Amino acid sequence: MDRVSALLALDEPLKTSLGPATAKVMAESLGLRTVGDLLHHYPRRYEERGQLTRLAELPLDEHVTVVAQVADARVHTFNGGRGQRLEITITDGSGRLQLVFFGRGVHKPHKDLPPGSRAMFAGKVSMFNRKLQLAHPSYERLPSDGTDSGEGAVSAFAGKLIPIYPACKGLESWKIAKAVDAVLPRVHEALDPLPPALREGRGFVSLPEALLKIHRPAGKADVEEARARLKWDEAFVLQVALARRRHADAQLPAVARRPTPDGLLSAFDARLPFTLTDGQRKVSAEIFGDLATEHPMHRLLQGEVGSGKTMVALRAMLAVVDAGGQAAMLAPTEVLAQQHHRSIAEMMGDLAEGGMLGGAEHATKVVLLTGSMGAAARRHALLDLATGEAGIVIGTHALIEDKVQFHDLGLVVVDEQHRFGVEQRDALRGKGKQPPHLLVMTATPIPRTVAMTVFGDLETSVLDQLPAGRSPIASHVVPAADKPHFLARAWERVREEVEGGHQAYVVCPRIGDAVDESQPQSAEARRKPADDEAEKRPPLAVLDMAEQLAGGPLSGLRVEVLHGRMAPDDKDGVMRRFAAGELDVLVATTVIEVGVNVPNATAMVIMDADRFGVSQLHQLRGRVGRGSAPGLCLLVTEMPEASPARARLGAVAATLDGFELSRIDLEQRREGDVLGQAQSGARSSLRVLAVIEDEEVIAAAREEAVAVVAADPDLERFPELRTALDALLDADREQYLDKG
């Protein structure tokens, strides 16, 4: 079969093979539309018929599939005999589970499921009378142990693996298995994306064989062999896409930006009241090397919270201004844009006062541009950018609007990459006469393989050293429910810090005003594993907390609130007063999460800390301990000691190593969440590859991909690989990779 017809064969709509009703549910609930989609919908796990699922570990409120034996079945009547209820108890040796059927649904299961029979059951786990149950589960009888067929048949049946597929309401795992059976003969039409030399060199089975083995394994060895091969497909195709993007970027023209000797950068460096860390020097050298080439830099700058990334970015911006260009820093929120503008202006002093009375000799102008600025200030800023008067602009999405024109945009610094959509970065790139250089900064560290996958089109620089003079931060979990006196002591500690001349933050998950219910939860909080107890009451709110503290444990202290729905001038006013030491305690939402720098703030109390993700807690904690006095971070929770939430908080309290915490954080998430919302292409394409666990596969696949693309950038010798790439980078997904 030629390449095109093979591709079309697996692109055939499922309704042709399965009928319109099943195909509709598959498309709407599971996103499976073609024969190829279904062949790549792999089992989540396998049940051995000789080994039952552990009923003792069923999660509440989740859709589960279990294999178990019927221990007991009884029909009860109620409403004077008019109503019937069938209760079936199933067991697997580790625990028992009750199944309930009502009304007309009683008769068939009563006949189908006598005591001693075995079946697969699927349904949502609920709680009734403090016992777990499945109400009206779907079920599929399994043949009995087959004693009538001789011992060989028994062991063959007991050893056979039952594939359990990711399922949905209306389409249980065994129905998906039957659908897979219907299309499995087509598996030989699948195109193999791995170049033959690579496949043979690494000893992989062919793609059709891998698909057969993952769906219908004869044993565990088949599953391992298939997964090893399919992981490589995913890693390799994605890394080829990223390698081609890097290759294409390297062909683009850009203006080389070399700082003039004895210019703005030299003047700035000469005034620094401290020496740069070795890490900052090394990373700056990498960046300056990129800026000096006639192709656009595409670099990721990541590192520990408080490692001085802003200083490195500012020196890159100054180098570009020195070379006659302009630099733009894109921040995700107005609070952060204002904070960056204020701290950069302070760091530069009169070097930021170009064109003004009292400006230094090599000075440039540093302007702020946000959506809520007044018309006159905005007009002024736009004019400074268009004429080139302003060398540096710091702003929010307002920088991307059509009205904003640059004189000569040479460098774009994106702070907090994951909060920006692809379109916004593209729009800013389009504002240069030639593609500007790009520097992306992440707020918290990310493991190497996540960087290779999510930011694989960027070269990576890592800052893992904290500047001298930073103080250690002591972190403790405060169990408010078990030990209320611990919380009272937390407020005493805050008071002690203030009495010692310092300041404190109190962070709450919600604002607490009338609009609050509509406020979206943070992405990280949404993907954090849920714990039942956490949902018993609404999260604590800033406005309520501030009132309680000012009238109670912190009475007499200067307590103020900060949250995202305040008017921008009010937010800026509160931050300025806090930075100037005119406030003692700031009760805030996570608007303070990134970039806020008040060295005199030494204590932070995070209320309902279990509602935040690990990286977010680490990021928040990085707001204290920024001066010479030691920092204190108290994580307040009502979670019981044995809960997963408490374990997460314990991990945060136990280490200040952001790279370690980011691993813990990512191991607790599903792969799609690791790759984030913007990366929908990778999310929908990764089915067996685990970004954290499969480090070696990703690193090896990247090496092979780089070699293939270097030798044949257009993949003319690898038509099957091109086809696989086209499938990965369809119209919806292509832009996922477009971060440069």
Secondary structure, DSSP 8 states (H G I E B T S, - for coil): --HHHHHHHHTSBHHHHH-HHHHHHIIIII---BHHHHHT---SEEEETTS---GGG--TTSEEEEEEEEEEEEEEEETTTTEEEEEEEEE-SS-EEEEEEEGGGGHHHHHH--TT-EEEEEEEEEEETTEEEEES-EEEE-----GGGHHHHHHHHHH-EEEE---BTTB-HHHHHHHHHHHGGGGGG----S-HHHHHHTT---HHHHHHHHHS-SSHHHHHHHHHHHHHHHHHHHHHHHHHHHHHHHHS--------TTSHHHHHHHH-SS---HHHHHHHHHHHHHHTSSS--EEEEEE-TTS-HHHHHHHHHHHHHHTT-EEEEE-SSHHHHHHHHHHHHHHHGGGGBTTSTT--TT--EEEEE-TTS-HHHHHHHHHHHHHT-EEEEEESGGGGSTT---SSEEEEEEESGGGS-HHHHHHHHTTSSS--EEEEE-SS---HHHHHHHTTTSEEEEE----TT---EEEEEEETTT-HHHHHHHHHHHHHHHHTT-EEEEE-SB--STTGGGS---HHHHHS---GGGGGS---BHHHHHHHHHHTTTTTS-EEEE-TTS-HHHHHHHHHHHHTT--SEEEE-GGGSSS---TTEEEEEETTGGGS-HHHHHHHHTTSS-SSS-EEEEEEE---TTSHHHHHHHHHHH---HHHHHHHHHHTS-HHHHH-GGGHHHHHH-SS--TTTTHHHHHHHHHHHHHHHHH-TT-TT-HHHHHHHHHHT-HHHHGGGTT-
